[in-house]
Amino acid sequence: MRKNHATMRQHRPAMWRNRRVRLGGVLVAATVAGASLLSPAGGAAARAAGATGGAPPRPGTVTADPNGRHLATRSAGALDRPYHLARGVAAEPRAGSAGRHTVTIRGVDRDGAATAPEAELIELSSGVAAPLAWTGTALTATVAPGDYTLTAAVLTGPDPFNPTDITLYAEPTLRVTGDLSVTIDARTAQPVRAEVPVPTAARVTDRAAVVQRVAGQVLTSYANGDADTTLHALPSRTTATRDYAFLYMAAHAEPPAAAGSRAYYLGFPTLGGIPRTLTFAVAAGGLATVHARYLSQGVPPSGPGNRNELIAFDTVPFTGVFGLERPVAVPGTATEYFTATGVRWRGNLFTPVGTHALYEEQTAFRAFTPGAATTESWNAPAFGPSVQVGHGAGSLVVFANPAQTGQPGRDALPGTEGASSTIRLFRNNSLVGQSTQPLYGEFAVPATAADFRLELTVSRTPTASRYATRTTARWSFRSSGTGDPLDQLRQLPHIRATGAFDLTGRAPGGSAFPLDITAEPSGASVSGLTAQVTYNDGASWTAVGVTPTAAGRWRATVNHPRTGHNGYVGLRFTATDGTGSTLTHTTLRAYGLS
C-alpha cells in the first residue's frame, strides 16, 4: 500500500500541470507561483526562477549546485554518429580557440521573436551534459571537440511555464570540430497531431518525446500539450547505430457526458528520429474498443473524474512509460478506442468527492487486440478487504485495505478518512501484538518460519462512499523473513465479487442477481469457497451456493428480496488455498440494493 500511495501521488493531474517541457539530462528544480516544476538548466524556465550557471560533473558522479541543479550520473562509453542537421536549422562553423570550441544555440519562436531555447547538449562518449550559459536570446557552451547529441525546445508565448506552443528539435549527433552556431526556427516546424475518425473528439492532452540511449543510459525529452498548448517539431534524419526514437501520444475526447461520449488513447512510435510526416492517421481497424462505465460509490462526486492511461511501447523497449489523461463524467459511460498494436496500457481513475477522493488503478498493463471490444467498470462493487504483508529480518509489516473494488486486477486506495482499525497478529497461536494505526501495523517477529494468523477489523464512515462501512477479516498463513520487510511485500489471497451494478453501485431488488467471484492474486490455488449474504448489517446471514467456473473463479446467484432490506447487501466469504492458508472476509454494505 505504501508504494501504491506513491503511485497515486505520481498520477494526480496537478503533478503535470506546469511540467510542459523536460529534457533528459541536466534539470533545474524551480518553484514559480507555488508550482513545483522541472526545466533544463539555462532554459527559459530556469531563467524565470533566477537560476545561474554551474560546473559540469565528472563521469560517474552526481552533483548538485546551490541553485538546485541535479547533474545526472553518466557512465563512459564510445559512440560515433555521422553529423546531420534537421530541417529548419542553420549551422555555421567558425574558427575557435585551440582545444575548446563554442557552441551557440539560438531560437526563433512561432511568432518570429528571437529567444533562447530550452536545450540539452550531451557528449555521446561519456554522457556528460555540457553546461549551457544564457546570454540574452542564445545559449552557449564551451566544449571539447567530439560528438554530442542536442535536444531542444523553442517556447512561444510570454509565460515559459504555460507556453502557447512548444517546438521540439533533436539532433542525434552534433559533431563539433570548431565553433558552431545552431539556429532553431520554430516557424519552419510541422504541427504534431493525430487525426481521429470522430471530428467532435478534440485533442485533450498529447505528448511528443525523444528517447535515446547515451553512454548506457536512457535519456527522455518530452513536451506536453493540451487545449492551450500546441506541439510542433522539426523532422530529423534517422539514425540506426544506437537506440533512438520519437514517440507521439494523444488523448482525444468528446466533452464528458453521463449519457456517453467517445474518446481515443493513441500511441505512435517512430524508430530512428523525428519523422518527416508528423500528422498521424488513425486506422480504425487497428483500434480496440472499450465500453467504459464510471461508477460513483453512492455519493455524487464534486467534479469530473481524472482518467489517466499509462502507455508502454513494445516496439521501443529502451523507453519507459508515459501518461495521457482526460476528464470523465462520474457516474457516466464512455466508448474508448485504444491503439492496439505495439503498445500496452494501464489505467487509473481519480474521482474528487468534496475534500476527499476515490482512486483506483489497474495493477498490470493490458494488451488489446485490433478490432476487439471489451467492457471495463471503475469504482464498481462488491467492495471487500485485501492485505499485503512483508516479513523481513526481525519484523512483519501489514498494509490493509478495507474497500478493494470488485474488479480483478485493480488496486483501490480508499484512504484512512473516517476509518478506525485494529490489526492483531498471532505467531504459532500466540498473540504478537496489535496495531490501531489506521490500516497499518508493524510487528517485531523472528525471521524464522512460523504459522501466522492476521485479524483485521475496520469501521468506516467515509464521506466519499456509502459502502464497506465495516469489515472483519482473518488470514492464516506460513511465512519466513529476510532483508527489509518492505522489499518482501506480498498480497495474501483475497476474494473479489462483481456483477451488473448500476452506476451508483446498486443491484436490483426482487430478482436473481449473478455474482462473478475471483480469487486473487492470480494463480492462488483457492478452494473450498463458501458465501453468505446479509440484508440487515449482519443481524442474520443466508448461505448462497457457488459453482466453480474455472480455476480460481466461481459464479453465485443471489436472490435479492424486494422488501425487508436496509438498502445494502453484505458479503461473507471463507476459503483455503493450496499452501494451507485460510481466509474469512466479512464486509457490511459491500454493495447497494435498489
C-alpha positions as CSV (number, residue, x, y, z in Angstrom):
1,M,0.0,0.0,0.0
2,R,2.8,2.4,0.7
3,K,4.1,2.0,-2.8
4,N,0.6,2.4,-4.2
5,H,0.2,5.7,-2.3
6,A,3.3,6.9,-4.1
7,T,1.8,5.8,-7.4
8,M,-1.3,7.7,-6.6
9,R,0.6,10.9,-6.0
10,Q,2.5,10.4,-9.2
11,H,-0.5,10.3,-11.4
12,R,-2.7,13.0,-9.9
13,P,-3.3,15.7,-12.5
14,A,-1.8,18.6,-10.6
15,M,1.6,16.8,-10.8
16,W,1.9,17.7,-14.6
17,R,0.1,21.0,-14.8
18,N,3.2,23.1,-15.3
19,R,5.7,20.5,-16.4
20,R,5.4,21.4,-20.0
21,V,9.0,20.6,-21.1
22,R,11.5,18.1,-19.7
23,L,14.8,17.4,-21.4
24,G,16.6,14.3,-20.5
25,G,19.8,15.4,-18.8
26,V,20.6,18.4,-16.5
27,L,17.5,19.5,-14.7
28,V,16.8,22.5,-12.5
29,A,14.2,22.4,-9.9
30,A,12.3,25.7,-9.5
31,T,9.1,27.0,-7.8
32,V,7.1,29.7,-9.5
33,A,3.7,30.8,-8.3
34,G,3.6,27.8,-6.0
35,A,4.1,25.2,-8.7
36,S,7.0,22.8,-8.5
37,L,8.4,22.0,-11.9
38,L,11.4,20.8,-13.8
39,S,13.3,22.6,-16.6
40,P,16.7,22.3,-18.2
41,A,19.4,24.4,-16.7
42,G,19.9,27.6,-18.7
43,G,16.4,27.4,-20.3
44,A,13.5,29.9,-20.1
45,A,12.0,28.2,-17.0
46,A,15.3,28.3,-15.2
47,R,15.8,32.0,-16.1
48,A,12.3,32.8,-14.7
49,A,13.4,31.2,-11.4
50,G,16.6,33.1,-11.3
51,A,19.0,30.2,-12.0
52,T,22.6,30.7,-13.0
53,G,25.4,28.6,-14.4
54,G,27.1,25.6,-12.8
55,A,30.1,23.4,-13.2
56,P,29.8,20.1,-15.2
57,P,30.1,16.8,-13.3
58,R,32.8,14.2,-13.9
59,P,31.6,10.9,-15.4
60,G,30.3,8.6,-12.7
61,T,29.4,11.4,-10.2
62,V,26.2,13.0,-9.0
63,T,26.4,16.7,-8.1
64,A,24.0,19.5,-7.2
65,D,24.8,23.2,-7.2
66,P,23.4,25.7,-4.8
67,N,20.7,26.7,-7.3
68,G,19.2,23.2,-7.2
69,R,20.5,21.7,-10.5
70,H,20.9,18.0,-10.4
71,L,23.6,16.7,-12.7
72,A,22.9,13.1,-13.5
73,T,25.3,10.2,-13.2
74,R,26.7,9.1,-16.5
75,S,28.9,6.2,-17.4
76,A,31.6,6.1,-20.1
77,G,31.0,4.6,-23.5
78,A,32.0,5.1,-27.1
79,L,29.5,6.1,-29.8
80,D,30.2,7.6,-33.2
81,R,27.5,9.0,-35.4
82,P,27.6,11.0,-38.7
83,Y,26.7,14.6,-38.3
84,H,23.5,15.9,-39.8
85,L,21.1,18.8,-39.2
86,A,17.3,18.7,-39.1
87,R,15.2,20.9,-41.4
88,G,14.9,24.5,-40.3
89,V,18.3,24.6,-38.7
90,A,21.3,26.6,-39.9
91,A,24.8,25.5,-38.9
92,E,27.7,28.0,-39.3
93,P,31.2,26.6,-38.4
94,R,33.6,29.3,-37.2
95,A,37.2,29.4,-36.2
96,G,37.7,28.8,-32.4
97,S,40.4,28.8,-29.8
98,A,42.7,25.8,-29.7
99,G,41.4,22.7,-27.9
100,R,37.9,24.1,-27.0
101,H,35.1,25.3,-29.1
102,T,32.0,27.4,-28.5
103,V,28.6,26.0,-29.4
104,T,25.9,28.7,-29.7
105,I,22.2,27.7,-29.8
106,R,19.6,30.3,-30.8
107,G,15.9,30.0,-31.3
108,V,13.1,31.8,-33.2
109,D,9.6,31.2,-31.9
110,R,6.4,30.7,-33.8
111,D,5.8,34.4,-33.8
112,G,9.2,35.2,-35.2
113,A,10.7,36.5,-32.0
114,A,14.3,35.6,-31.2
115,T,14.5,33.5,-28.0
116,A,16.9,31.3,-26.1
117,P,15.5,27.7,-26.4
118,E,15.4,25.1,-23.7
119,A,18.3,22.8,-24.6
120,E,20.4,19.9,-23.6
121,L,23.8,19.2,-25.1
122,I,25.3,15.9,-24.1
123,E,28.6,14.3,-25.1
124,L,28.0,10.9,-26.7
125,S,31.1,9.2,-25.5
126,S,30.7,10.0,-21.8
127,G,27.1,11.0,-21.4
128,V,28.2,14.2,-19.6
129,A,25.9,17.2,-20.1
130,A,27.7,20.4,-21.2
131,P,26.8,23.5,-19.0
132,L,24.8,26.0,-21.0
133,A,25.1,29.7,-20.3
134,W,22.2,32.0,-21.0
135,T,23.3,35.1,-23.0
136,G,20.2,37.1,-23.9
137,T,18.5,35.2,-26.8
138,A,21.1,32.4,-27.0
139,L,22.6,29.6,-25.1
140,T,26.4,29.0,-25.3
141,A,28.6,26.1,-24.2
142,T,32.4,25.7,-24.4
143,V,33.2,22.1,-25.2
144,A,36.0,19.8,-26.3
145,P,35.9,18.5,-29.9
146,G,33.7,15.4,-30.4
147,D,30.3,14.1,-31.0
148,Y,27.3,15.4,-29.0
149,T,23.5,14.9,-29.0
150,L,21.4,18.1,-28.9
151,T,17.8,18.2,-27.9
152,A,15.9,21.5,-27.7
153,A,12.5,23.1,-27.4
154,V,11.5,26.5,-28.6
155,L,8.7,28.0,-26.5
156,T,6.2,30.5,-27.9
157,G,4.3,32.9,-25.6
158,P,5.1,35.2,-22.7
159,D,4.8,32.5,-20.0
160,P,7.6,29.8,-20.2
161,F,5.6,27.6,-17.8
162,N,2.4,27.8,-19.9
163,P,3.5,28.5,-23.5
164,T,1.1,28.7,-26.4
165,D,3.3,26.3,-28.4
166,I,6.3,24.1,-27.9
167,T,8.5,23.2,-30.9
168,L,10.8,20.2,-30.4
169,Y,14.2,19.8,-32.1
170,A,16.5,16.9,-31.9
171,E,20.0,16.4,-33.4
172,P,21.1,12.8,-32.7
173,T,24.7,13.6,-33.5
174,L,26.2,17.1,-33.5
175,R,29.9,16.8,-34.5
176,V,31.9,19.7,-33.0
177,T,35.2,20.4,-34.8
178,G,35.2,24.1,-34.4
179,D,33.0,26.9,-33.1
180,L,29.4,26.2,-34.1
181,S,26.2,28.2,-34.3
182,V,22.8,26.4,-34.4
183,T,19.6,28.3,-35.1
184,I,16.3,26.6,-34.5
185,D,13.4,28.3,-36.3
186,A,10.1,27.2,-35.0
187,R,8.3,28.8,-37.9
188,T,9.5,26.0,-40.2
189,A,8.3,23.3,-37.9
190,Q,5.3,21.0,-38.6
191,P,2.4,20.5,-36.2
192,V,2.4,17.2,-34.4
193,R,-1.1,15.8,-34.3
194,A,-3.4,12.8,-34.7
195,E,-6.4,12.7,-37.0
196,V,-9.3,10.7,-35.5
197,P,-12.4,9.4,-37.2
198,V,-14.8,11.4,-34.9
199,P,-14.2,15.1,-35.5
200,T,-16.0,16.1,-32.3
201,A,-13.4,14.2,-30.3
202,A,-11.0,17.0,-29.7
203,R,-7.4,16.8,-28.5
204,V,-7.3,16.9,-24.7
205,T,-3.7,16.1,-23.9
206,D,-0.8,15.0,-26.0
207,R,2.9,14.4,-25.6
208,A,5.8,14.3,-28.0
209,A,9.1,12.7,-26.8
210,V,12.6,11.9,-28.0
211,V,14.1,8.9,-26.3
212,Q,17.7,7.8,-26.8
213,R,20.4,5.8,-25.2
214,V,23.6,7.7,-24.5
215,A,26.6,6.1,-22.8
216,G,24.5,3.2,-21.5
217,Q,21.8,5.5,-20.0
218,V,18.3,6.2,-21.4
219,L,17.5,9.9,-21.8
220,T,14.0,11.1,-22.4
221,S,13.0,14.6,-23.5
222,Y,9.3,15.4,-23.9
223,A,6.8,18.2,-24.3
224,N,3.2,18.2,-23.0
225,G,0.4,19.7,-25.0
226,D,-3.3,20.4,-24.2
227,A,-6.1,22.7,-25.3
228,D,-3.9,25.7,-24.6
229,T,-0.6,24.5,-25.9
230,T,0.1,23.1,-29.3
231,L,3.1,20.9,-30.3
232,H,5.3,21.3,-33.3
233,A,8.5,19.5,-34.3
234,L,11.3,19.8,-36.8
235,P,11.9,16.5,-38.7
236,S,15.3,14.9,-38.3
237,R,17.3,12.5,-40.4
238,T,17.3,9.0,-39.0
239,T,19.9,7.1,-37.1
240,A,20.2,3.3,-36.8
241,T,23.5,2.9,-35.0
242,R,22.1,3.5,-31.5
243,D,18.8,3.4,-29.7
244,Y,16.8,6.5,-30.7
245,A,13.1,7.0,-31.1
246,F,10.4,9.7,-31.5
247,L,7.1,9.0,-29.7
248,Y,3.8,10.8,-30.1
249,M,0.9,10.1,-27.8
250,A,-2.5,11.7,-27.7
251,A,-5.9,11.6,-25.9
252,H,-8.8,12.9,-27.9
253,A,-12.4,13.0,-26.4
254,E,-15.8,14.5,-26.8
255,P,-16.9,16.5,-23.8
256,P,-17.6,14.2,-20.8
257,A,-21.3,13.3,-20.5
258,A,-23.2,10.9,-18.3
259,A,-25.1,9.5,-21.3
260,G,-21.8,8.6,-23.0
261,S,-19.0,10.1,-25.0
262,R,-16.3,8.9,-27.3
263,A,-12.6,9.1,-26.6
264,Y,-9.3,7.9,-28.1
265,Y,-6.0,6.9,-26.4
266,L,-3.3,6.8,-29.2
267,G,0.3,6.0,-29.4
268,F,2.7,6.3,-32.5
269,P,6.3,5.2,-32.2
270,T,9.0,6.1,-34.8
271,L,12.4,4.5,-34.6
272,G,15.5,6.4,-35.6
273,G,14.4,10.1,-35.3
274,I,11.7,12.6,-35.7
275,P,9.8,11.6,-38.9
276,R,9.1,13.9,-41.9
277,T,5.4,13.4,-41.6
278,L,4.1,14.5,-38.2
279,T,0.3,14.0,-38.8
280,F,-0.6,10.5,-37.6
281,A,-3.7,9.0,-39.1
282,V,-5.7,6.6,-37.0
283,A,-6.6,3.3,-38.8
284,A,-10.0,2.2,-37.4
285,G,-9.1,-1.4,-37.9
286,G,-6.1,-1.0,-35.7
287,L,-8.0,0.1,-32.7
288,A,-9.6,-1.8,-29.9
289,T,-12.9,-0.7,-28.3
290,V,-13.6,-0.5,-24.6
291,H,-17.1,0.2,-23.3
292,A,-16.3,2.0,-20.0
293,R,-18.6,2.5,-17.1
294,Y,-17.6,5.0,-14.4
295,L,-19.5,4.5,-11.1
296,S,-19.9,6.6,-8.0
297,Q,-19.9,5.0,-4.6
298,G,-23.4,6.3,-3.7
299,V,-22.1,9.9,-3.1
300,P,-22.1,12.4,-6.0
301,P,-18.6,13.5,-7.0
302,S,-17.8,17.1,-6.7
303,G,-16.3,17.3,-10.2
304,P,-15.2,15.2,-13.2
305,G,-13.0,12.2,-12.7
306,N,-9.5,12.3,-14.0
307,R,-8.9,9.3,-16.2
308,N,-5.3,8.5,-16.9
309,E,-3.7,5.9,-19.1
310,L,-0.1,4.9,-19.0
311,I,1.3,3.7,-22.3
312,A,4.3,1.3,-22.8
313,F,5.7,1.0,-26.3
314,D,6.6,-2.6,-27.0
315,T,8.5,-1.6,-30.2
316,V,10.7,0.8,-28.2
317,P,11.9,-1.5,-25.4
318,F,14.5,1.0,-24.2
319,T,11.9,3.6,-23.2
320,G,9.8,4.0,-20.0
321,V,6.1,4.7,-19.8
322,F,4.1,7.9,-20.4
323,G,0.7,9.1,-19.3
324,L,-2.3,10.6,-21.0
325,E,-5.3,12.0,-19.1
326,R,-8.8,13.3,-19.8
327,P,-11.8,14.3,-17.7
328,V,-14.7,11.8,-17.4
329,A,-18.3,12.1,-16.1
330,V,-18.8,10.1,-12.9
331,P,-21.3,8.5,-12.9
332,G,-21.3,8.0,-16.6
333,T,-20.3,5.9,-19.6
334,A,-17.9,6.3,-22.5
335,T,-16.7,4.4,-25.6
336,E,-13.0,4.4,-25.6
337,Y,-10.7,3.5,-28.6
338,F,-7.1,2.4,-28.0
339,T,-4.1,1.8,-30.2
340,A,-3.9,-1.9,-30.2
341,T,-0.6,-2.7,-32.0
342,G,2.8,-2.4,-30.5
343,V,1.7,-0.8,-27.2
344,R,0.2,-1.8,-23.9
345,W,-1.9,0.3,-21.5
346,R,-2.6,0.6,-17.7
347,G,-5.3,2.9,-16.5
348,N,-6.3,4.7,-13.3
349,L,-9.1,6.9,-12.2
350,F,-9.0,9.8,-9.7
351,T,-12.5,10.9,-8.6
352,P,-12.9,14.0,-6.3
353,V,-15.7,13.9,-3.7
354,G,-15.7,17.1,-1.7
355,T,-12.4,17.4,0.1
356,H,-11.6,13.7,-0.4
357,A,-11.2,11.5,-3.4
358,L,-11.5,7.9,-4.7
359,Y,-8.6,6.4,-6.5
360,E,-8.4,3.1,-8.4
361,E,-5.6,1.8,-10.7
362,Q,-5.0,-1.3,-12.8
363,T,-2.2,-3.3,-11.4
364,A,-0.8,-4.6,-14.7
365,F,-0.5,-3.4,-18.3
366,R,-3.1,-4.8,-20.7
367,A,-2.7,-5.6,-24.4
368,F,-5.6,-5.2,-26.7
369,T,-6.5,-7.0,-30.0
370,P,-7.2,-4.8,-33.0
371,G,-11.0,-4.8,-33.7
372,A,-11.9,-6.5,-30.4
373,A,-14.3,-5.0,-27.9
374,T,-14.3,-5.3,-24.1
375,T,-16.1,-3.7,-21.1
376,E,-14.4,-2.1,-18.1
377,S,-16.0,-0.7,-14.9
378,W,-14.5,1.7,-12.5
379,N,-15.3,2.2,-8.8
380,A,-17.5,-0.9,-9.1
381,P,-18.7,-3.2,-6.2
382,A,-18.6,-5.5,-4.5
383,F,-16.2,-3.9,-2.0
384,G,-14.1,-6.1,0.3
385,P,-10.8,-6.3,2.1
386,S,-7.3,-7.2,1.0
387,V,-4.0,-7.1,2.8
388,Q,-0.3,-7.0,2.0
389,V,2.3,-8.4,4.4
390,G,6.1,-8.1,4.3
391,H,8.2,-10.4,6.5
392,G,11.7,-9.2,7.0
393,A,14.6,-9.9,9.3
394,G,13.0,-9.2,12.6
395,S,9.7,-7.6,11.7
396,L,6.5,-8.1,9.8
397,V,4.6,-5.2,8.3
398,V,0.9,-5.1,7.3
399,F,-0.9,-2.8,4.9
400,A,-4.7,-3.3,5.0
401,N,-7.3,-2.2,2.5
402,P,-10.9,-2.5,3.6
403,A,-12.5,-1.4,0.3
404,Q,-11.0,-3.0,-2.7
405,T,-13.3,-2.8,-5.7
406,G,-14.8,-5.9,-7.2
407,Q,-12.8,-5.8,-10.4
408,P,-9.9,-8.3,-10.7
409,G,-6.5,-6.8,-11.4
410,R,-7.3,-3.5,-9.6
411,D,-5.9,-1.7,-6.6
412,A,-8.1,0.9,-4.9
413,L,-6.9,3.4,-2.4
414,P,-9.8,4.3,-0.1
415,G,-7.7,6.4,2.3
416,T,-8.0,6.5,6.0
417,E,-10.6,9.3,6.2
418,G,-13.3,8.2,8.6
419,A,-11.6,4.9,9.3
420,S,-10.6,3.2,12.6
421,S,-8.9,-0.2,12.5
422,T,-7.4,-2.9,14.7
423,I,-4.8,-5.3,13.3
424,R,-3.9,-8.3,15.5
425,L,-1.0,-10.7,14.7
426,F,-0.6,-14.2,16.1
427,R,2.6,-16.3,15.7
428,N,2.2,-20.0,16.4
429,N,-1.1,-19.2,18.1
430,S,0.5,-16.7,20.5
431,L,-0.5,-13.0,20.2
432,V,2.4,-10.9,19.0
433,G,0.7,-7.6,19.3
434,Q,-2.0,-5.3,17.9
435,S,-1.9,-2.0,16.0
436,T,-4.6,0.7,16.0
437,Q,-2.8,2.8,13.4
438,P,-5.2,3.3,10.5
439,L,-4.8,0.3,8.2
440,Y,-1.2,-0.3,9.1
441,G,0.8,-2.4,11.5
442,E,4.4,-3.3,12.2
443,F,5.3,-6.2,14.5
444,A,8.6,-7.5,15.9
445,V,8.9,-11.2,14.9
446,P,11.8,-13.5,14.3
447,A,12.8,-14.2,10.7
448,T,12.4,-18.0,11.2
449,A,9.5,-19.7,9.6
450,A,6.2,-19.9,11.6
451,D,2.5,-20.1,11.3
452,F,0.8,-16.7,11.5
453,R,-2.8,-15.5,11.9
454,L,-3.8,-12.0,11.0
455,E,-7.1,-10.5,12.2
456,L,-8.4,-7.2,10.8
457,T,-11.3,-5.1,12.0
458,V,-12.2,-1.8,10.2
459,S,-15.1,0.6,10.8
460,R,-15.6,3.4,8.3
461,T,-17.7,6.5,7.9
462,P,-16.2,7.9,4.7
463,T,-17.7,11.0,3.1
464,A,-16.8,9.8,-0.4
465,S,-18.5,6.4,-0.2
466,R,-21.6,4.7,1.2
467,Y,-20.0,1.2,1.1
468,A,-17.8,-1.1,3.1
469,T,-18.8,0.5,6.4
470,R,-17.5,-2.4,8.5
471,T,-15.0,-5.1,7.6
472,T,-13.7,-8.1,9.5
473,A,-11.2,-10.5,8.0
474,R,-8.9,-13.2,9.1
475,W,-6.0,-14.9,7.3
476,S,-3.8,-17.8,8.4
477,F,-0.5,-18.3,6.5
478,R,3.0,-19.5,6.9
479,S,5.9,-17.2,6.5
480,S,9.7,-16.7,7.0
481,G,11.6,-13.4,6.6
482,T,14.7,-11.9,5.2
483,G,16.0,-8.4,4.5
484,D,13.8,-5.3,4.6
485,P,10.2,-6.2,5.1
486,L,9.1,-3.5,2.6
487,D,11.0,-5.4,-0.1
488,Q,9.2,-8.6,0.8
489,L,5.6,-7.3,0.4
490,R,3.2,-9.8,-1.0
491,Q,-0.6,-10.0,-1.4
492,L,-2.4,-12.6,0.7
493,P,-5.2,-14.4,-1.0
494,H,-8.5,-12.4,-1.1
495,I,-11.8,-12.6,-2.9
496,R,-13.4,-10.3,-5.5
497,A,-17.0,-10.3,-6.5
498,T,-18.7,-8.2,-9.2
499,G,-21.8,-8.1,-11.2
500,A,-24.1,-5.9,-13.4
501,F,-24.4,-3.0,-10.9
502,D,-25.9,0.3,-11.8
503,L,-23.8,3.5,-12.0
504,T,-24.2,4.1,-8.2
505,G,-23.1,0.6,-7.2
506,R,-26.6,-0.9,-6.7
507,A,-28.2,-4.2,-7.8
508,P,-31.9,-4.6,-8.4
509,G,-34.1,-5.9,-5.6
510,G,-36.7,-8.6,-6.1
511,S,-34.7,-10.6,-8.6
512,A,-31.9,-13.1,-9.0
513,F,-28.5,-11.4,-9.4
514,P,-25.4,-13.2,-10.7
515,L,-22.1,-12.5,-9.0
516,D,-18.8,-13.4,-10.6
517,I,-16.2,-14.3,-8.0
518,T,-12.5,-14.3,-8.4
519,A,-9.6,-15.3,-6.1
520,E,-6.5,-13.1,-6.1
521,P,-3.6,-12.9,-6.5
522,S,-3.7,-14.7,-9.9
523,G,-2.5,-18.2,-9.5
524,A,-3.6,-18.6,-5.9
525,S,-4.9,-22.1,-5.5
526,V,-8.1,-21.2,-3.6
527,S,-10.7,-23.9,-2.9
528,G,-13.5,-24.7,-0.6
529,L,-15.2,-21.3,-1.2
530,T,-18.4,-20.6,0.7
531,A,-20.5,-17.4,0.5
532,Q,-23.2,-15.8,2.7
533,V,-25.2,-12.6,2.4
534,T,-26.9,-10.2,4.8
535,Y,-29.6,-7.6,4.2
536,N,-29.6,-6.1,7.8
537,D,-25.9,-5.3,8.5
538,G,-25.1,-8.8,9.9
539,A,-28.1,-9.4,12.1
540,S,-28.8,-12.5,10.1
541,W,-27.0,-14.3,7.3
542,T,-28.2,-16.5,4.4
543,A,-26.0,-19.1,2.6
544,V,-25.5,-18.7,-1.2
545,G,-24.5,-21.5,-3.4
546,V,-21.3,-21.1,-5.5
547,T,-20.4,-23.0,-8.7
548,P,-16.8,-23.2,-10.0
549,T,-16.4,-21.9,-13.5
550,A,-12.6,-22.1,-13.8
551,A,-9.5,-22.3,-11.6
552,G,-10.0,-19.6,-9.0
553,R,-13.4,-18.5,-10.4
554,W,-16.9,-19.1,-9.3
555,R,-20.5,-18.0,-10.1
556,A,-23.1,-17.3,-7.4
557,T,-26.7,-16.3,-7.9
558,V,-28.1,-14.1,-5.1
559,N,-31.9,-13.9,-4.8
560,H,-32.4,-10.3,-3.6
561,P,-35.6,-9.6,-1.7
562,R,-37.9,-6.9,-2.9
563,T,-38.6,-5.7,0.6
564,G,-37.2,-6.3,4.1
565,H,-33.7,-5.0,3.5
566,N,-31.8,-1.9,4.5
567,G,-30.8,-0.9,1.0
568,Y,-27.5,-2.8,1.2
569,V,-26.0,-6.3,0.8
570,G,-23.2,-7.6,3.0
571,L,-21.0,-10.5,1.9
572,R,-19.0,-13.1,3.8
573,F,-16.6,-15.5,2.1
574,T,-14.4,-18.3,3.5
575,A,-11.8,-20.3,1.6
576,T,-8.5,-22.1,1.8
577,D,-5.6,-22.1,-0.7
578,G,-3.0,-24.7,-1.8
579,T,-0.5,-23.6,0.9
580,G,-2.9,-24.4,3.7
581,S,-3.7,-20.7,4.3
582,T,-7.3,-19.9,5.2
583,L,-9.2,-16.7,4.9
584,T,-12.5,-15.3,6.1
585,H,-13.8,-12.0,4.8
586,T,-16.9,-10.2,6.1
587,T,-18.0,-6.8,4.6
588,L,-21.1,-5.0,5.6
589,R,-22.6,-2.9,2.8
590,A,-20.5,-4.5,0.1
591,Y,-22.9,-3.1,-2.5
592,G,-26.3,-1.3,-2.7
593,L,-29.8,-2.6,-3.4
594,S,-32.4,-0.7,-5.2
